[in-house]
Amino acid sequence: MEKNTLSFHIQKVINGERKFENVFQSVTRMILGDPSKIAKVIVNGRSTYDFLVFREGKKHLVGMFDEINSLVSFVKDAAEGGSSAEMAFVLIGEPGNGKTFFIDFLMHLYRNFIVLPENRRYTFKFKNMDKLGRYGKITEIESQTYEDPMILAMNLYEDRSKNIEFLEKLGAKETDITKFYKLYRPLGACTYYIWNQIREHCDGDIEKMLEFVEVFPVPISESRGTLTGKFTAKDKITSSAVDLIGEESITRLLNLSDTDNPYRFDLRRGALARVAGGGIHFADEIFKNKKDLIQVYLGVIQNRTIEIEGFKWPLDTLILATSNNSEFARFLEEREQAPIVDRCRLCYMSHNTNYKLQLELTRYAIGSWEKTTFAGENLHIDPNLVYTASVAVVLTRMPKSDKLTPIEMMKLAAGEVAGEKSLKTLSEVINELNADPDITKRFGQKGLGHRNLGRAIQILLERTETQEGKCMYSGDIFPALETVILDYVQDPNDKIKYFNDLKLAKQLYRQNVLTSIFNAYMNEPDAIERDVMNYVNMVIGIDAKNLGPDRIWTYRDPRTGKLVSLKIDESFINSVEERLGLKTKEQKQSFRTTIIKIYGQRVVKEPSYNFMDNAELVKAVTDVRLKSDISGAGSLVGALSNRTNEENQKLYNRMINTMINKLGYCKTCAEKTIEYFCTQEDAA
């Protein structure tokens, strides 16, 4: 049996070597097919699912947990015959929060999934059309909507029982036929018309009729818009329904002898037919389209058919769309357009609010290629830049709240400790905000987006200081972000808020600098981390039963599994706690209990957990060590500022060398960081 015949294809489907499923089933299988790629995570104090298929690849999706869960639930419901099959999935949110990137990534995943031989989609064409004598120079006609060969198999005869009999002869069992007919749909207008002409030509002989049919794989091409296609809203004059559903073709009319033949319409001229064979259609900024196009979408979404002059072509398409908040709000004001919104599953997409995940997004914004100056020399990236830029933009996304400060909110959203405040408080704040009918006031809906961060990076790169110093210095990201706020943020209230958020980001940056300076002074990359863990272990060991008169406590390090001896230094513990503002014995005991509780909860799951996310504790330990080891930070500032004597110069040189060789700095950012430390700017 020839490989490109209909019978061969049907047998492959029955054997399970080829698939016959709709687009919803394919996408569901792509995401949920491997149970090991489904994980449970805690997001903003709430348990949710994470689908790891979206976390693979060089430039994968970051965050977006709620949005991904909504999409997966939507597609799964449609795959199981739910109401989602007659709806479009629409992402609505601020510009630059990743809506288009999300859908583009999903389409990229889908193309890579379908290209695998076991997932490949097939369609058919009619060949030897010249034998009919009605199609002029046209010898081959492909199914315009890339219909599955199984759809043709279920429509070979007008009598359903004969079609079932045909499938049974090829080995289909009753369960197979039941499964196939769940996905039954009629042939498209032109395919049906041509198939009847072939029937007439062959006097109903099915064997002869099938000689006209050739099965071939659906082409997968991003640039041609086949399988996955995008339609971007155009202006009112140039946009036309033709771009979506196609139009009458003059070339075909010149070849066709029957003027009523539906094949005179060229559907591939439109974006929908090219993805109709189990593809994904992406309507970018759907609500920017003019009314007649919205009406076309309404019909397509609800009925899943392309309709021209009464002719119909059924579609098997997942329809995804995006819209920004302001455009959607404007659209809702035109109340006569309500039916399309009724046919959409709306998903309000927020900015990323987890600063740890933002680190990866900031790396995307900086770019993965080697950076060079205008002169072509290597451009260094300050080791603090990614963190500094990330917390700066994430703080702008934290809404105002009476219960939490922006920094507390940011820390809790990243799963970190925020003093006495708990995740329960964050959940309460989020629930209150998300109950607001004004979408822009909900959690994470406002703030500097990914494009604004990209602009700030561009401004940082074009600065003379960056080019001359051959380094993207962290401190320079703040004036770059200020420029972006002034030039691109329209609302005066938002501008004031974002400038205040930048002040908070500068305080966090200063804390990072203090840690780097102390590590450089101690000539160890993790000196502060070691001292923070010493405090934690002393707090745990101070009440240990096996503590001798020498105050030495022996414990097993969870990271290495080895026994470690530690001398309990109560003056160090008290100094740290005084820096934290804990005056009474009760306050100190309460804080220690919290630390021991966190240790017990975190270290069991994550032995490498080091408490470095507890900024208040890190700052207190840094201050104490700076005071005890260096006779006060002021004297270190003096020594580094006044390098007229040899000893101070030696200290400066040694710290610069440590920063360059052990901490990832270059000469430019090491010198600028020390210079910044010596000023009193941004001190909390």
C-alpha positions in Angstrom: 0.0 0.0 0.0 1.4 3.4 -1.0 2.3 5.7 1.9 0.5 8.8 0.8 -2.9 7.1 0.4 -5.9 7.7 2.6 -6.2 3.9 3.5 -2.6 3.8 4.6 -3.1 6.9 6.8 -6.3 5.5 8.4 -4.5 2.3 9.3 -1.6 4.3 10.9 -4.1 6.2 13.0 -5.9 2.9 14.1 -2.5 1.4 15.0 -1.7 4.5 17.1 1.3 5.5 15.0 -0.4 8.7 13.9 -2.8 10.9 15.9 -6.3 12.1 15.1 -7.1 14.8 17.7 -8.2 18.4 17.8 -5.9 21.3 18.6 -7.2 21.4 22.2 -6.3 17.7 22.8 -2.8 18.3 21.2 -2.0 21.3 23.3 -3.3 19.5 26.5 -1.1 16.5 25.7 1.9 18.7 25.1 1.5 20.4 28.5 0.2 17.5 30.6 1.5 14.5 28.8 4.4 14.0 31.1 3.3 13.9 34.8 6.9 14.6 35.9 6.6 18.1 34.3 3.8 19.2 36.6 4.9 20.7 40.0 3.2 22.3 43.0 4.6 25.7 44.1 3.7 28.4 46.6 3.0 31.8 45.0 2.1 34.8 47.2 1.2 32.4 50.0 -1.1 30.3 47.9 -0.5 26.8 46.6 -0.7 26.5 42.8 0.6 24.4 39.9 3.6 25.0 37.7 3.9 23.4 34.3 7.6 22.8 33.6 7.1 22.6 29.8 7.0 26.4 29.9 10.3 26.6 31.9 12.4 24.8 29.3 14.7 26.4 26.7 17.1 29.2 26.6 14.5 32.1 26.8 11.6 30.5 28.6 8.6 31.9 30.4 9.3 33.4 33.9 6.6 33.6 36.5 3.1 34.0 35.0 1.8 31.2 37.3 -1.9 32.3 37.4 -2.0 33.1 33.7 -0.4 29.7 32.7 -2.9 27.9 35.1 -5.8 29.7 33.5 -4.7 28.8 30.0 -4.1 25.1 30.9 -7.5 24.9 32.5 -9.1 26.6 29.5 -7.5 24.3 26.9 -8.1 21.1 29.0 -11.8 22.0 29.4 -12.0 22.5 25.6 -10.3 19.2 25.0 -13.0 17.5 27.1 -15.8 19.1 25.1 -16.5 22.0 27.6 -17.7 25.5 26.8 -14.1 26.7 26.3 -14.1 25.1 22.8 -16.4 27.9 21.7 -14.4 30.7 23.3 -11.2 32.7 22.7 -8.6 33.1 25.5 -7.7 36.8 25.9 -4.8 38.2 28.0 -5.4 41.7 29.2 -2.8 43.9 30.9 -0.4 46.8 30.9 2.0 47.2 27.9 5.3 45.4 28.4 4.2 42.7 30.9 4.9 39.7 28.6 1.5 39.0 27.0 2.8 38.6 23.5 5.9 36.8 24.6 3.7 34.3 26.5 1.7 33.5 23.4 4.7 33.5 21.0 6.4 31.0 23.4 3.4 28.8 23.5 3.2 28.8 19.6 7.0 28.0 19.5 6.4 25.1 21.9 3.5 23.8 19.8 5.5 23.9 16.5 8.3 22.0 18.1 5.8 19.5 19.5 4.0 18.9 16.2 7.2 18.5 14.2 7.9 15.2 16.1 6.9 12.3 13.8 4.4 10.8 16.3 2.6 14.1 16.7 2.7 15.2 13.0 -0.6 16.6 11.6 -1.7 15.5 8.1 -4.0 16.8 5.5 -4.9 15.9 1.9 -5.0 17.2 -1.7 -6.9 16.3 -4.8 -4.6 15.4 -7.7 -5.1 14.8 -11.5 -7.8 17.5 -11.5 -7.2 18.0 -15.2 -9.1 14.7 -15.8 -12.3 16.4 -14.6 -12.0 19.0 -17.4 -13.4 21.7 -15.2 -10.3 23.3 -13.6 -8.3 24.6 -16.6 -4.6 24.6 -15.7 -5.2 23.7 -12.1 -4.0 20.1 -11.6 -3.7 19.9 -7.8 -6.0 21.3 -5.1 -5.0 21.2 -1.5 -7.6 21.3 1.3 -7.8 25.0 1.9 -8.2 24.6 5.6 -5.7 21.7 6.0 -8.5 19.3 6.9 -7.5 16.1 8.5 -7.7 13.0 6.2 -9.9 11.4 8.9 -12.5 14.1 8.3 -12.5 13.1 4.7 -12.8 9.4 5.7 -15.9 10.2 7.8 -17.4 12.0 4.8 -16.6 9.7 1.9 -20.2 8.7 1.5 -23.3 10.8 2.3 -24.5 7.7 4.3 -22.8 7.6 7.7 -23.2 3.8 8.0 -21.2 3.3 4.8 -18.4 5.5 6.2 -18.3 3.4 9.3 -18.2 0.3 7.2 -15.2 1.7 5.2 -13.3 2.4 8.5 -14.2 -1.1 9.9 -12.7 -2.8 6.7 -9.4 -1.0 7.5 -9.4 -2.5 11.0 -11.2 0.1 13.1 -13.0 -1.3 16.2 -16.2 0.1 17.7 -14.3 2.1 20.4 -12.1 3.6 17.6 -15.2 4.7 15.6 -16.8 6.2 18.7 -13.6 8.1 19.4 -13.3 9.3 15.8 -16.9 10.5 15.6 -16.5 12.6 18.7 -14.3 14.8 16.5 -16.6 14.6 13.4 -17.2 17.7 11.4 -18.4 18.2 7.8 -16.1 18.9 5.0 -15.4 22.5 4.0 -17.5 23.9 1.2 -14.9 23.6 -1.6 -13.7 20.2 -0.5 -17.3 18.8 -0.4 -18.0 20.4 -3.9 -14.9 18.9 -5.5 -15.4 15.5 -3.8 -18.9 15.3 -5.3 -17.5 16.2 -8.8 -15.0 13.4 -8.4 -17.8 11.0 -7.3 -19.7 12.0 -10.5 -16.6 11.5 -12.7 -16.0 8.0 -11.2 -19.6 7.0 -11.1 -19.4 6.5 -7.4 -16.6 3.9 -7.5 -14.8 4.6 -4.2 -11.6 2.9 -5.3 -11.3 5.2 -8.4 -12.3 8.2 -6.3 -9.5 7.6 -3.7 -6.9 7.6 -6.6 -7.6 11.4 -6.7 -6.6 11.7 -3.0 -3.1 12.2 -1.7 -2.2 12.6 2.0 0.7 14.8 3.1 1.9 16.5 6.3 0.6 19.9 7.2 3.5 22.4 6.6 4.9 23.9 9.8 6.2 27.4 9.0 6.3 30.4 11.3 7.0 32.8 8.5 4.2 31.5 6.3 1.8 31.5 9.2 0.8 27.8 8.8 -0.1 25.9 11.9 0.7 29.0 14.1 -0.3 32.4 12.8 -0.6 35.9 14.0 -3.0 38.7 13.0 -2.0 42.2 14.2 -4.7 44.9 14.4 -4.2 47.5 11.6 -5.6 50.9 11.2 -9.2 51.6 10.1 -8.4 52.1 6.4 -6.0 49.3 5.5 -7.5 46.5 7.6 -10.0 44.3 5.9 -11.9 41.0 6.6 -10.0 39.7 3.6 -6.8 39.5 5.8 -8.7 37.1 8.1 -10.9 34.9 5.9 -9.7 35.4 2.3 -11.6 36.6 -0.8 -12.6 35.7 -4.3 -9.5 34.9 -6.5 -9.5 36.3 -10.1 -6.8 33.7 -11.1 -9.0 30.8 -10.0 -12.1 32.3 -11.7 -10.2 32.3 -15.0 -9.6 28.5 -14.7 -12.9 27.4 -13.2 -15.7 26.4 -15.6 -18.3 26.5 -12.8 -18.8 30.1 -11.5 -20.7 28.7 -8.4 -17.7 26.6 -7.3 -16.7 27.6 -3.7 -13.1 27.0 -4.7 -13.2 30.4 -6.4 -12.6 31.8 -2.9 -9.0 31.8 -1.9 -9.1 31.2 1.9 -5.3 31.0 2.3 -5.2 34.7 1.5 -6.6 35.1 5.1 -4.8 34.3 8.3 -7.4 31.8 9.7 -7.4 29.1 7.0 -3.7 28.7 7.3 -4.1 27.6 11.0 -7.4 25.8 10.5 -5.9 22.3 10.6 -5.3 22.1 14.3 -3.3 25.3 14.6 -3.2 28.3 16.9 -4.4 31.8 15.8 -3.1 34.8 17.7 -5.1 38.0 17.4 -2.7 40.7 18.7 -4.5 43.7 20.2 -7.9 42.2 19.2 -10.0 45.1 20.5 -8.1 47.6 18.3 -9.7 46.1 15.2 -12.6 47.9 13.5 -16.2 46.7 14.1 -16.6 44.6 10.9 -13.5 42.6 11.8 -14.7 42.1 15.4 -18.0 40.8 13.9 -15.9 38.3 11.8 -14.1 37.2 15.0 -17.4 36.8 16.8 -18.6 34.3 14.2 -15.3 32.5 14.0 -15.0 32.2 17.8 -18.5 31.0 18.4 -19.1 28.7 15.4 -15.5 27.8 14.6 -16.2 28.3 10.8 -15.1 30.6 8.1 -18.2 31.9 6.3 -18.3 33.7 3.0 -21.5 34.3 1.0 -23.2 31.4 2.8 -20.4 28.9 2.1 -18.8 27.4 5.3 -15.4 25.9 6.2 -15.2 24.4 9.7 -12.0 25.2 11.7 -10.0 23.3 14.3 -8.2 26.3 15.8 -7.2 27.5 19.3 -7.8 31.3 19.3 -5.6 33.4 21.6 -5.6 37.2 21.8 -4.2 40.1 23.7 -5.3 43.6 24.6 -4.0 46.4 26.8 -6.1 47.7 29.7 -6.9 51.1 28.1 -7.9 49.7 24.8 -10.2 47.1 26.5 -11.8 49.7 28.7 -12.5 51.9 25.6 -14.0 48.9 23.9 -16.3 48.1 26.8 -17.7 51.6 26.7 -19.2 50.8 23.2 -21.9 48.6 24.7 -23.1 47.2 21.4 -19.9 45.1 21.2 -20.7 43.1 24.4 -21.3 39.7 22.5 -17.6 39.3 21.6 -16.6 39.8 25.3 -19.1 37.2 26.2 -17.4 34.8 23.9 -13.9 35.4 25.5 -12.2 33.9 28.6 -10.6 37.1 30.0 -7.4 36.7 31.9 -6.0 39.8 33.5 -2.2 39.6 33.4 -0.1 41.4 36.0 3.5 42.3 35.9 6.0 40.0 37.5 6.0 40.7 41.3 8.7 38.2 42.4 12.0 40.0 42.4 13.9 36.7 42.4 12.2 35.7 39.1 12.8 39.3 37.9 16.5 38.6 38.0 16.1 36.3 35.1 13.9 38.8 33.2 16.5 41.5 33.8 19.1 39.2 32.3 16.8 38.9 29.2 16.6 42.7 29.0 20.4 43.0 29.2 20.8 40.3 26.5 22.8 37.1 26.3 25.4 38.2 23.8 28.7 39.6 24.8 28.5 43.4 25.4 31.0 45.7 23.8 31.7 49.5 23.8 31.3 51.7 20.8 35.0 51.0 20.2 34.4 47.3 20.2 36.1 46.6 23.6 34.5 44.2 26.1 31.9 45.8 28.4 31.8 44.5 31.9 28.5 44.1 33.9 28.6 45.2 37.6 27.8 42.1 39.7 25.1 44.2 41.5 23.4 45.4 38.3 20.9 42.6 37.8 19.8 42.7 41.5 19.6 46.5 41.6 17.6 46.9 38.4 15.3 44.0 39.4 14.3 45.3 42.8 13.9 48.9 41.4 11.3 47.8 38.8 9.6 45.3 41.1 9.1 47.9 43.8 7.3 50.2 41.3 4.8 47.2 40.9 4.0 47.0 44.6 0.7 48.8 45.3 0.1 51.2 48.2 -1.0 49.4 51.4 -1.6 50.3 55.0 -0.7 46.8 56.1 2.7 46.3 54.3 5.5 48.6 53.1 6.6 48.1 49.5 9.8 46.3 50.6 7.9 44.0 52.9 5.4 43.2 50.1 8.3 42.6 47.7 10.1 40.2 50.1 6.9 38.2 50.9 6.0 37.9 47.2 9.5 36.3 46.7 8.9 33.9 49.6 11.3 35.7 51.9 11.1 36.8 55.5 9.8 40.3 56.2 10.2 40.9 59.9 7.1 40.0 61.8 4.8 40.2 58.7 3.5 36.9 57.4 2.4 35.5 54.0 -1.1 35.6 55.4 -1.0 39.4 55.5 0.2 39.5 51.9 -2.7 37.2 50.9 -5.2 39.5 52.6 -3.7 42.5 50.8 -3.8 40.8 47.4 -7.4 39.6 48.0 -8.5 43.1 48.9 -6.8 44.7 45.9 -8.1 42.0 43.4 -11.7 42.6 44.5 -11.4 46.2 43.1 -13.5 46.6 39.9 -10.8 48.9 38.5 -8.3 46.4 37.0 -5.4 48.9 37.2 -5.7 48.9 41.0 -5.2 45.2 41.4 -2.0 43.6 42.6 0.9 43.9 40.1 -1.2 45.6 37.4 0.7 48.9 37.5 4.4 49.6 37.4 7.4 49.8 35.1 7.2 47.0 32.6 9.8 44.9 30.7 10.0 47.5 27.9 10.7 50.3 30.4 13.4 48.2 31.9 14.8 47.6 28.4 14.8 51.4 27.8 16.7 52.0 31.1 19.3 49.5 30.0 19.7 51.2 26.7 20.1 54.6 28.4 22.7 53.1 30.7 24.6 51.7 27.7 24.7 55.1 25.9 26.0 57.0 28.9 29.6 58.3 28.4 30.6 57.0 31.8 29.6 53.5 30.7 31.5 53.7 27.4 34.6 55.3 28.9 34.7 53.0 32.0 33.9 49.9 29.9 31.5 48.9 32.6 27.7 48.9 33.2 27.9 50.3 36.8 24.9 49.5 39.0 24.7 53.0 40.5 24.0 54.4 37.0 20.8 52.4 36.6 18.9 54.9 38.9 19.4 58.0 36.7 18.5 55.8 33.7 15.2 54.7 35.4 14.5 58.3 36.4 14.7 59.3 32.7 12.3 56.5 31.7 9.8 57.6 34.4 10.0 61.2 33.3 9.7 60.4 29.6 7.4 57.4 29.4 5.1 57.5 32.5 2.1 59.8 31.8 0.2 59.8 35.2 1.7 62.4 37.6 0.7 60.3 40.6 2.4 57.3 39.2 5.6 59.4 38.6 5.7 60.5 42.3 5.1 56.9 43.5 7.8 55.4 41.2 10.4 58.1 42.3 9.7 57.1 45.9 10.1 53.5 45.0 13.5 54.2 43.5 14.6 55.8 46.8 13.8 52.4 48.5 15.7 50.5 45.8 18.7 52.8 46.5 18.6 51.8 50.2 18.6 48.1 49.2 21.5 48.7 46.7 23.5 50.4 49.5 23.0 47.4 51.7 24.4 45.2 48.9 27.4 47.5 48.7 28.0 47.3 52.4 28.0 43.5 52.2 30.5 43.6 49.2 32.8 46.1 51.0 32.8 43.9 54.2 33.5 40.8 52.1 36.3 42.7 50.3 37.8 43.9 53.6 37.7 40.3 55.0 39.2 39.0 51.7 36.5 36.4 51.6 33.6 36.2 49.0 31.1 35.0 51.7 32.4 36.6 54.9 29.0 38.1 55.7 27.1 34.9 54.9 29.4 33.0 57.3 28.8 35.6 60.1 25.0 35.5 59.5 25.0 31.7 59.8 27.2 32.0 62.9 24.6 34.2 64.5 21.8 31.7 63.6 23.7 28.7 64.9 24.7 30.6 68.1 21.0 31.4 68.7 20.1 27.7 68.2 23.1 26.4 70.3 22.8 28.9 73.2 20.2 26.8 75.0 21.6 23.4 74.0 21.9 20.8 76.7 25.4 19.6 75.6 26.8 23.2 75.9 29.9 23.0 78.3 31.4 25.7 80.4 33.8 26.6 77.5 30.6 27.7 75.6 31.5 25.5 72.6 28.6 23.9 70.8 29.1 21.0 68.4 26.4 20.5 65.6 26.1 18.8 62.3 26.3 21.2 59.3 23.3 20.3 57.0 25.2 21.4 53.9 28.2 19.2 54.4 26.9 16.6 56.9 30.1 17.2 59.0 30.4 18.0 62.7 31.3 21.6 63.4 32.3 23.3 66.7 31.2 26.8 67.4 32.0 29.1 70.3 28.8 30.9 71.5 29.6 34.6 71.7 26.8 36.2 73.7 28.1 39.7 73.2 28.0 39.2 69.4 24.4 37.9 69.6 23.3 40.9 71.8 25.1 43.4 69.5 23.3 42.0 66.5 19.9 42.1 68.3 20.5 45.7 69.5 21.2 46.7 65.9 17.8 45.1 65.1 16.2 47.4 67.7 15.4 44.6 70.1 15.8 46.1 73.6 13.9 43.8 76.0 14.6 40.2 76.9 11.1 39.2 75.6 11.7 40.9 72.2 15.1 39.1 71.8 13.6 35.8 72.7 10.7 36.3 70.3 13.1 37.1 67.5 15.3 34.1 68.3 12.2 31.8 68.3 11.3 33.1 64.8 14.9 32.4 63.5 14.8 28.9 64.9 11.4 28.3 63.4 12.5 29.5 59.9 15.6 27.3 60.2 13.5 24.3 61.0 11.1 24.9 58.1 13.6 25.9 55.4 16.8 23.9 56.1 15.0 20.6 56.0 13.8 21.2 52.4 16.8 23.4 51.4 20.1 22.6 53.2 21.9 25.4 51.4 19.5 28.1 52.8 21.7 30.9 54.3 19.3 33.6 55.7 20.8 36.1 53.2 17.3 37.1 52.1 16.7 38.5 55.6 17.9 42.0 54.8 17.4 43.3 58.4 19.5 40.5 59.9 22.2 40.8 57.2 22.4 44.6 57.8 22.7 44.2 61.6 25.4 41.6 61.3 27.3 43.8 58.7 27.1 46.8 61.0 28.3 44.9 64.0 31.2 43.3 62.1 32.2 46.7 60.6 32.2 48.2 64.0 34.1 45.4 65.8 36.5 44.4 63.0 37.3 47.8 61.6 36.7 50.1 64.6 33.6 51.5 63.0 32.5 52.0 59.4 33.5 55.6 59.7 37.2 54.8 60.1 37.0 52.5 57.0 35.4 55.3 55.1 38.2 57.6 56.3 40.9 55.1 55.4 39.5 54.5 51.9 38.8 58.2 51.3 42.1 59.5 52.5 44.8 57.4 50.8 47.7 59.8 51.4 49.5 57.4 53.7 50.9 54.1 52.6 48.8 51.9 54.9 45.5 53.3 53.7 46.7 52.9 50.0 47.6 49.2 50.7 44.2 48.6 52.2 42.5 50.2 49.2 44.6 48.2 46.7 44.0 44.9 48.6 40.2 45.5 48.6 40.2 46.4 44.9 42.1 43.2 44.2 39.7 41.1 46.2 36.7 42.7 44.5 38.2 42.1 41.1 39.5 38.5 41.7 36.9 37.1 44.1 33.7 39.2 43.9 33.3 39.6 40.1 34.0 43.4 39.9 36.1 45.1 37.3 38.5 48.0 38.1 35.8 50.6 37.1 32.9 49.3 39.2 35.2 48.3 42.1 36.5 51.9 42.3 33.0 53.4 41.9 31.5 51.1 44.5 34.1 52.0 47.1 33.6 55.7 46.2 29.9 55.3 46.7 30.5 53.5 50.0 32.5 56.5 51.2 29.6 58.9 50.6 26.5 59.0 52.8 24.1 58.8 49.9 21.0 56.6 50.2 21.8 55.6 53.8 18.6 54.3 55.4 
